[in-house]
């Protein structure tokens, strides 16, 4: 088992509505105001939120950029997406955890809906040679210049399979890029459930003989 530190990570969620929401039904003025609440929302500023609307039915989009444009929220007639990228430390994860917990509590999605979850991490080996040697275990063709891994795993206490992709990182030298995709029903106890996501991702990577060090306290 290789245990490596995470240099950069991110989390993205995509929730489709059971049926399209008209502009009037979405009540975006209330949604935007709630998102700006510093106690129960995600502390957005009014200047971080923009609304594009071309008609009174389904052609609209509320969009917010925050955390120095590393956080994005998109709300339209069919779905809501929330994502944060370029996180690096335990402090960053604490903020992400709080942001997503407040988001799910605020949105109060229909329990019949599901979230598509995508997470990623760039995990660094001591050298490019060490990384490529580790990745070579997944190569069955000597003609491949670089190898990677792709598989679906089932981990305890998680209902859906987790799709795992591991390949050389194009962002961090001597690192691997690990991508995780899965789904979950929107009927959780959000604080504890979302807090478990780093463990879910690591447990999924463990099937590929890869483990992660705890998030760094600072960069």
C-alpha positions in Angstrom: 0.0 0.0 0.0 1.4 3.4 -1.0 0.5 6.2 1.4 0.8 9.6 -0.2 -0.1 13.2 0.7 -2.9 15.1 -1.1 -1.7 18.3 -2.6 -5.0 19.6 -4.2 -8.5 18.3 -3.9 -12.1 19.3 -4.8 -15.7 18.3 -4.5 -18.7 18.7 -6.9 -22.3 17.8 -6.6 -25.1 17.7 -9.2 -28.7 17.3 -8.2 -31.5 17.0 -10.9 -35.0 18.1 -10.0 -37.8 15.5 -10.3 -39.3 17.8 -13.0 -38.4 21.2 -14.4 -39.1 24.2 -12.2 -40.6 27.3 -13.7 -39.1 30.6 -12.8 -42.0 31.5 -10.5 -41.9 28.1 -8.8 -38.1 28.4 -8.1 -38.5 31.5 -6.0 -35.0 32.5 -6.7 -35.2 35.7 -4.8 -35.7 33.7 -1.6 -33.0 31.2 -2.6 -30.5 34.0 -3.2 -31.3 35.7 0.1 -31.0 32.5 2.0 -27.6 31.8 0.4 -26.3 35.1 1.7 -27.3 34.4 5.3 -24.1 34.2 7.4 -25.7 32.0 10.0 -27.6 29.4 8.0 -26.6 30.0 4.4 -23.2 29.9 2.8 -22.3 33.5 3.4 -22.4 34.7 -0.2 -22.2 38.4 -0.9 -24.9 39.9 -3.2 -22.3 40.9 -5.7 -21.2 37.2 -6.0 -24.7 36.2 -7.3 -26.0 36.8 -10.8 -29.3 35.9 -12.4 -29.8 35.5 -16.2 -33.4 35.2 -17.4 -34.8 35.2 -20.9 -38.4 34.2 -20.2 -40.8 33.5 -17.3 -40.9 29.7 -17.9 -37.6 27.6 -17.9 -34.9 29.8 -19.5 -33.1 31.1 -16.5 -29.9 30.6 -14.5 -28.7 31.7 -11.1 -25.0 31.6 -10.8 -22.6 32.4 -8.0 -18.8 32.4 -7.8 -17.0 32.5 -4.4 -13.9 31.4 -2.6 -11.9 33.4 -5.1 -13.7 31.8 -8.0 -12.8 28.3 -6.7 -16.4 27.8 -5.6 -19.3 27.8 -8.0 -23.1 27.4 -7.7 -25.4 27.0 -10.7 -29.2 26.8 -10.3 -31.4 26.4 -13.4 -34.8 24.9 -14.3 -33.5 21.3 -14.3 -30.8 21.0 -11.7 -28.5 22.6 -9.1 -24.7 22.2 -9.1 -22.3 23.1 -6.3 -18.5 22.7 -6.5 -15.3 23.7 -4.9 -11.8 23.2 -6.4 -8.2 23.9 -5.5 -8.5 23.1 -1.8 -5.3 22.1 -0.1 -5.5 21.9 3.7 -7.6 20.6 6.6 -8.9 24.2 7.1 -10.1 24.2 3.5 -11.9 20.9 4.0 -13.6 22.3 7.2 -14.9 25.2 5.1 -16.1 22.9 2.3 -17.8 20.6 4.8 -19.6 23.5 6.4 -20.6 25.0 3.0 -22.0 21.7 1.7 -23.8 20.9 4.9 -25.5 24.3 5.0 -26.3 24.0 1.2 -28.1 20.7 1.6 -29.9 21.8 4.7 -31.0 25.0 3.0 -32.2 23.4 -0.2 -34.1 20.6 1.5 -34.2 18.4 -1.6 -37.0 16.0 -2.3 -36.0 12.6 -0.7 -36.7 10.9 -4.0 -33.9 12.9 -5.7 -30.3 11.8 -5.9 -26.9 13.6 -5.9 -24.3 12.8 -8.4 -21.0 13.3 -6.5 -17.6 13.9 -8.2 -14.5 14.3 -6.1 -10.9 14.5 -7.1 -7.4 14.7 -5.6 -3.9 15.1 -6.8 -1.7 12.9 -4.5 2.1 13.4 -4.7 4.7 10.6 -4.8 8.3 11.3 -3.8 9.4 11.3 -7.4 8.1 10.9 -10.9 9.9 7.6 -11.1 8.2 6.3 -7.9 4.8 7.3 -9.3 5.4 5.7 -12.7 6.7 2.5 -11.0 3.6 2.3 -8.9 1.3 3.0 -11.9 3.0 0.3 -14.0 1.3 -2.4 -12.0 -1.9 -1.5 -13.9 -0.3 -1.9 -17.3 -0.8 -5.0 -19.3 0.7 -3.6 -22.5 4.4 -2.9 -22.8 3.7 -0.4 -25.6 1.9 2.0 -23.2 4.1 4.9 -22.2 2.0 5.6 -19.1 -0.5 3.5 -17.4 -3.5 4.2 -15.2 -6.4 2.4 -13.4 -10.2 2.5 -13.8 -12.6 0.4 -11.8 -15.9 0.3 -9.9 -15.7 -0.6 -6.2 -18.2 -1.3 -3.5 -17.3 -0.2 0.0 -19.1 -0.9 3.3 -21.9 1.4 4.4 -22.2 3.0 1.0 -25.2 2.1 -1.2 -23.8 2.8 -4.6 -20.7 1.7 -6.5 -17.8 4.2 -6.6 -16.1 4.7 -10.0 -12.4 5.3 -9.5 -10.0 6.7 -12.0 -6.3 7.0 -11.3 -3.8 8.5 -13.8 -0.7 10.8 -13.9 -1.5 14.3 -12.8 -1.2 17.1 -15.3 -1.3 19.7 -12.5 1.2 18.5 -9.8 4.6 17.0 -10.8 5.2 13.4 -9.7 1.5 13.1 -8.6 -1.4 11.0 -9.5 -4.8 12.4 -10.3 -7.6 10.4 -8.6 -11.2 10.9 -9.6 -14.2 9.5 -7.8 -17.8 9.4 -9.0 -20.8 8.0 -7.2 -24.4 8.8 -6.1 -26.4 9.1 -2.9 -30.0 9.7 -2.0 -30.9 13.2 -0.6 -32.2 12.0 2.7 -29.1 12.0 4.9 -28.1 13.5 8.2 -26.0 16.0 6.4 -23.3 17.0 8.8 -22.1 13.5 9.6 -22.8 12.1 6.2 -20.8 14.8 4.3 -18.1 14.6 6.9 -17.5 11.0 5.9 -16.7 11.7 2.3 -12.9 11.9 2.6 -13.0 8.4 4.2 -15.3 7.1 1.4 -12.8 8.3 -1.2 -9.8 6.9 0.6 -11.5 3.6 1.2 -12.2 3.4 -2.5 -8.6 4.2 -3.4 -7.5 1.4 -1.0 -8.8 -1.2 -3.4 -6.0 0.0 -5.8 -3.3 -0.2 -3.0 -3.3 3.6 -2.6 -3.9 5.5 0.7 -3.9 9.2 1.6 -2.2 11.0 4.4 -4.4 13.3 6.5 -5.0 16.7 5.0 -2.2 19.2 5.6 -2.7 21.7 8.4 -1.2 24.5 6.2 0.6 25.0 2.9 
